[in-house]
């Protein structure tokens, strides 16, 4: 029977997820994504974004509520049919999950071979097509450790597209990339969406979100706090990252600081790649206890530091002296650019 084209491709209805000890990851979350949409899901670390993926791929089940993929009741899918269901989903995880012992070509072919329904000729043809889409034909013989961050991300995208999924989900696809590589990744995702594939991107990358003007669902503390068809990152989370604001205020008072617009622009535009390491390294040099606390709280990159509001840092037990160190390190980082 044909699927009802009026059905959402994703439909969460009053979904909650509570872990042992009463830890609430999701609290009565309701939203739907229509076929062909391009949607960003944004929010601070711990907002519940990754839990959405875990529930959608049935890595775990909700504590309450209903989850549908088209007309499929996801939590009710029997284990023996899970692989069939997941072939309709193309997922790029944060850690990419590339196989280190296989080349770029072999990583993509592996996804095609799993179904056992394709002939070798078809697998080769599809692999070449996917390599062309992500512009990696000339790098197909290399292993993951020989690739740049952007190239690894493109391999993961090609592999996720192998089974022509109806839904493509990317978890932080630009989180560790510079601006040029981030733009290239987003151009690929836009093309995927233009072919008719539904695309959902989970991200901290406020600059990308603001530029693309697509639907933005904002999450915080396990709940959806905003949902706009053509939104921006800062409006969806209900705040600007505190360090954007504080650096912006510094710009208007310090003679030796860049002007207000430049500081805000630079803070939003500079993307993170290997530049993350000097920032974290500088924090470790100044205050080892602060560095350990950041690591414990999962704040392990410059972008995640920028994403924390002042209120959230205070609620997590950061002292004024520690917050001043963070502000100073971030300010010095952008002043050196």
C-alpha positions as CSV (number, residue, x, y, z in Angstrom):
1,X,0.0,0.0,0.0
2,X,1.3,3.5,-0.9
3,X,2.2,5.8,2.0
4,X,-0.1,8.7,2.6
5,X,1.8,11.7,1.2
6,X,0.1,13.9,3.7
7,X,1.8,12.2,6.6
8,X,4.8,13.9,8.3
9,X,8.0,12.0,7.8
10,X,8.8,12.5,11.5
11,X,6.2,12.9,14.1
12,X,6.9,13.1,17.9
13,X,3.8,13.2,20.1
14,X,4.3,14.1,23.8
15,X,7.6,12.2,23.9
16,X,9.4,12.0,27.1
17,X,12.7,10.2,28.0
18,X,13.7,9.7,31.6
19,X,16.8,7.8,32.6
20,X,17.8,6.1,35.8
21,X,17.9,8.4,38.7
22,X,15.1,10.6,37.4
23,X,17.3,12.3,34.8
24,X,14.9,13.9,32.2
25,X,16.4,14.0,28.7
26,X,13.1,14.9,27.0
27,X,9.9,16.3,28.5
28,X,6.7,16.0,26.5
29,X,8.3,16.9,23.1
30,X,5.9,17.3,20.2
31,X,6.9,18.3,16.7
32,X,6.6,17.1,13.1
33,X,8.8,17.3,10.0
34,X,7.1,17.3,6.6
35,X,8.6,15.4,3.6
36,X,11.1,17.5,1.8
37,X,11.7,20.0,4.6
38,X,15.2,21.2,5.7
39,X,15.2,21.7,9.4
40,X,17.8,22.7,12.0
41,X,17.5,21.6,15.6
42,X,19.6,23.8,17.9
43,X,20.2,24.3,21.6
44,X,22.9,24.0,24.2
45,X,24.7,20.9,25.2
46,X,22.3,18.6,27.2
47,X,19.2,20.1,25.6
48,X,18.1,16.7,24.3
49,X,19.0,16.9,20.6
50,X,21.0,13.7,20.5
51,X,18.3,11.9,22.4
52,X,15.9,12.7,19.5
53,X,18.2,10.8,17.1
54,X,18.6,7.8,19.5
55,X,14.8,7.5,19.7
56,X,14.2,7.9,16.0
57,X,16.7,5.2,15.0
58,X,15.3,3.0,17.9
59,X,18.6,2.8,19.7
60,X,16.4,3.2,22.7
61,X,12.7,3.7,23.4
62,X,10.8,6.6,24.9
63,X,9.5,6.5,28.4
64,X,6.3,8.0,27.2
65,X,4.7,9.3,24.0
66,X,4.6,8.2,20.4
67,X,7.1,8.4,17.6
68,X,6.2,7.9,14.0
69,X,8.2,7.7,10.8
70,X,5.5,8.2,8.2
71,X,2.9,5.6,9.4
72,X,5.5,3.4,11.2
73,X,5.2,3.3,15.0
74,X,9.0,3.4,15.6
75,X,9.1,2.0,19.2
76,X,7.0,-1.0,18.1
77,X,9.4,-2.1,15.3
78,X,10.5,-5.6,16.0
79,X,14.3,-6.2,16.2
80,X,14.4,-8.4,13.1
81,X,13.0,-5.5,11.0
82,X,15.2,-2.8,12.4
83,X,17.8,-3.0,9.7
84,X,15.1,-2.7,7.0
85,X,13.7,0.4,8.8
86,X,17.1,2.0,9.2
87,X,17.9,1.7,5.5
88,X,15.3,4.5,5.0
89,X,17.5,6.8,7.2
90,X,20.8,8.3,6.4
91,X,22.6,9.3,9.6
92,X,25.9,11.1,10.0
93,X,26.9,10.9,13.6
94,X,29.2,13.3,15.4
95,X,32.0,10.7,15.6
96,X,31.3,9.8,11.9
97,X,31.9,6.0,12.6
98,X,34.2,5.6,9.6
99,X,36.0,2.2,9.4
100,X,39.7,3.0,9.8
101,X,40.8,-0.2,8.1
102,X,38.9,0.6,4.9
103,X,39.6,3.2,2.2
104,X,37.1,5.9,1.3
105,X,35.7,3.8,-1.5
106,X,35.5,0.7,0.7
107,X,33.7,2.6,3.5
108,X,31.0,3.6,1.0
109,X,30.8,0.2,-0.6
110,X,30.4,-1.4,2.8
111,X,27.1,0.4,3.2
112,X,25.9,-0.8,-0.2
113,X,27.0,-4.4,0.4
114,X,25.1,-4.8,3.7
115,X,21.7,-5.2,1.9
116,X,23.0,-8.1,-0.2
117,X,20.6,-7.0,-2.9
118,X,23.1,-5.3,-5.3
119,X,25.4,-6.8,-8.0
120,X,29.0,-5.7,-7.9
121,X,28.6,-3.7,-11.1
122,X,25.8,-1.7,-9.5
123,X,27.8,-1.2,-6.3
124,X,30.7,0.2,-8.3
125,X,28.5,2.5,-10.3
126,X,26.7,3.8,-7.2
127,X,30.0,4.3,-5.3
128,X,31.4,6.4,-8.2
129,X,28.3,8.5,-8.3
130,X,28.5,9.2,-4.5
131,X,32.2,10.0,-4.7
132,X,31.4,12.5,-7.4
133,X,28.6,14.1,-5.3
134,X,31.0,14.7,-2.4
135,X,34.0,15.6,-4.7
136,X,36.2,12.8,-3.4
137,X,36.9,10.7,-6.6
138,X,40.6,11.6,-6.4
139,X,40.9,10.6,-2.8
140,X,38.9,7.4,-2.9
141,X,42.1,5.2,-2.3
142,X,43.0,6.9,1.0
143,X,42.2,5.7,4.5
144,X,40.3,7.9,7.0
145,X,43.5,8.8,9.0
146,X,44.9,10.4,5.8
147,X,42.0,12.7,5.3
148,X,41.2,16.2,6.6
149,X,38.2,16.8,8.9
150,X,36.1,18.1,6.0
151,X,37.0,15.1,3.8
152,X,36.0,12.7,6.5
153,X,32.7,14.4,6.9
154,X,32.1,14.1,3.2
155,X,32.9,10.4,3.3
156,X,30.3,10.0,6.1
157,X,27.8,11.9,4.0
158,X,28.4,9.7,0.9
159,X,28.0,6.6,3.0
160,X,24.8,7.8,4.6
161,X,23.4,8.4,1.1
162,X,24.2,4.9,-0.1
163,X,20.7,3.5,0.3
164,X,18.9,6.6,-1.1
165,X,17.3,7.4,2.3
166,X,14.0,9.3,2.6
167,X,15.4,11.1,5.7
168,X,19.0,12.4,6.1
169,X,20.1,13.5,9.6
170,X,23.5,15.1,10.3
171,X,24.6,15.6,13.9
172,X,27.0,18.6,14.2
173,X,28.3,18.3,10.6
174,X,30.3,21.5,10.8
175,X,31.2,21.5,14.4
176,X,35.0,21.0,13.9
177,X,35.4,22.6,10.5
178,X,36.7,25.9,9.3
179,X,34.3,28.3,7.5
180,X,35.3,27.1,3.9
181,X,34.8,23.4,4.7
182,X,31.6,24.2,6.7
183,X,30.2,26.0,3.7
184,X,31.1,23.1,1.4
185,X,29.3,20.6,3.7
186,X,26.2,22.8,3.8
187,X,26.1,23.1,0.0
188,X,26.1,19.4,-0.2
189,X,23.2,19.1,2.3
190,X,21.3,21.8,0.4
191,X,21.7,19.8,-2.8
192,X,20.5,16.6,-1.1
193,X,17.4,18.5,0.1
194,X,16.8,19.9,-3.4
195,X,16.7,16.3,-4.7
196,X,13.6,15.8,-2.5
197,X,15.3,14.2,0.6
198,X,14.2,15.5,4.0
199,X,17.2,16.9,5.8
200,X,17.5,17.5,9.6
201,X,20.7,19.1,10.9
202,X,21.5,19.2,14.6
203,X,24.0,22.0,15.2
204,X,25.7,24.6,17.5
205,X,26.8,26.5,14.3
206,X,24.8,29.7,14.8
207,X,26.4,31.4,11.7
208,X,25.3,28.7,9.3
209,X,21.8,28.6,10.8
210,X,21.4,32.4,10.6
211,X,22.6,32.5,6.9
212,X,20.4,29.7,5.6
213,X,17.1,31.0,6.9
214,X,15.4,27.5,7.1
215,X,13.1,26.1,9.7
216,X,14.7,26.2,13.2
217,X,13.5,24.2,16.2
218,X,15.1,25.4,19.4
219,X,15.6,23.1,22.4
220,X,16.6,23.7,26.0
221,X,16.5,21.4,29.0
222,X,14.7,18.6,27.2
223,X,11.9,20.7,25.8
224,X,11.1,22.6,22.5
225,X,11.2,26.3,23.3
226,X,10.7,27.7,19.8
227,X,9.9,26.6,16.3
228,X,10.0,29.0,13.3
229,X,9.9,28.4,9.6
230,X,12.7,30.9,8.8
231,X,14.5,31.6,12.0
232,X,17.9,32.3,13.5
233,X,19.9,30.5,16.1
234,X,19.9,33.2,18.7
235,X,16.1,33.7,18.5
236,X,15.4,30.0,18.8
237,X,17.5,29.5,22.0
238,X,16.0,32.6,23.5
239,X,19.4,34.3,24.0
240,X,22.7,35.1,22.4
241,X,25.6,33.1,23.7
242,X,26.8,35.1,26.7
243,X,30.4,35.5,25.4
244,X,29.1,37.0,22.2
245,X,27.3,39.6,24.3
246,X,30.1,40.3,26.7
247,X,32.7,40.6,23.9
248,X,30.2,42.9,22.1
249,X,30.0,45.1,25.2
250,X,33.8,45.1,25.5
251,X,34.1,46.4,21.9
252,X,32.2,49.6,22.7
253,X,34.4,50.5,25.7
254,X,37.9,49.3,24.9
255,X,40.0,51.5,22.6
256,X,42.3,48.7,21.7
257,X,39.4,46.3,20.8
258,X,37.8,45.9,17.4
259,X,34.6,47.9,16.8
260,X,31.3,46.4,17.9
261,X,30.2,45.0,14.6
262,X,33.6,43.5,13.8
263,X,33.8,41.6,17.1
264,X,30.3,40.2,16.7
265,X,31.0,39.3,13.1
266,X,34.3,37.7,13.8
267,X,32.9,35.7,16.7
268,X,30.1,34.3,14.6
269,X,32.1,33.7,11.4
270,X,35.3,32.1,12.7
271,X,34.8,28.4,12.6
272,X,36.6,25.8,14.6
273,X,39.1,23.2,13.3
274,X,42.5,22.7,14.7
275,X,42.1,26.3,16.2
276,X,40.1,24.7,19.0
277,X,43.3,23.2,20.5
278,X,45.1,26.4,21.3
279,X,42.0,27.8,23.1
280,X,41.5,24.7,25.3
281,X,45.3,24.5,25.8
282,X,45.4,28.1,27.0
283,X,42.6,27.4,29.5
284,X,44.5,24.4,30.8
285,X,47.6,26.6,31.3
286,X,45.7,29.2,33.2
287,X,43.5,27.1,35.4
288,X,43.7,23.3,35.4
289,X,40.7,22.9,37.7
290,X,38.6,25.0,35.3
291,X,39.8,22.9,32.3
292,X,38.8,19.7,34.2
293,X,35.4,21.1,35.0
294,X,34.8,22.1,31.4
295,X,35.7,18.6,30.3
296,X,33.4,17.1,32.9
297,X,30.5,19.3,31.7
298,X,31.1,18.3,28.1
299,X,32.2,21.8,27.1
300,X,35.1,20.7,25.0
301,X,35.4,23.3,22.3
302,X,35.4,27.0,21.7
303,X,32.0,26.8,20.0
304,X,30.5,25.1,23.1
305,X,32.0,27.7,25.4
306,X,30.3,30.4,23.2
307,X,27.0,28.5,23.4
308,X,26.8,28.6,27.2
309,X,24.8,31.5,28.7
310,X,26.1,33.3,31.8
311,X,23.1,31.9,33.7
312,X,23.9,28.3,32.7
313,X,27.5,28.6,33.7
314,X,26.5,30.0,37.1
315,X,24.0,27.1,37.5
316,X,26.7,24.6,36.8
317,X,28.8,26.1,39.6
318,X,31.3,28.2,37.7
319,X,32.8,31.0,39.8
320,X,33.2,34.6,38.7
321,X,37.0,34.2,38.5
322,X,36.6,31.2,36.2
323,X,34.1,33.0,33.9
324,X,36.5,35.9,33.7
325,X,39.3,33.5,32.6
326,X,37.0,32.1,29.9
327,X,36.0,35.6,28.7
328,X,39.7,36.7,28.6
329,X,40.8,33.6,26.7
330,X,38.0,33.9,24.1
331,X,38.6,37.6,23.7
332,X,42.4,37.1,23.2
333,X,41.6,34.3,20.7
334,X,39.5,36.6,18.4
335,X,41.9,39.6,18.9
336,X,44.7,37.5,17.4
337,X,42.7,36.6,14.3
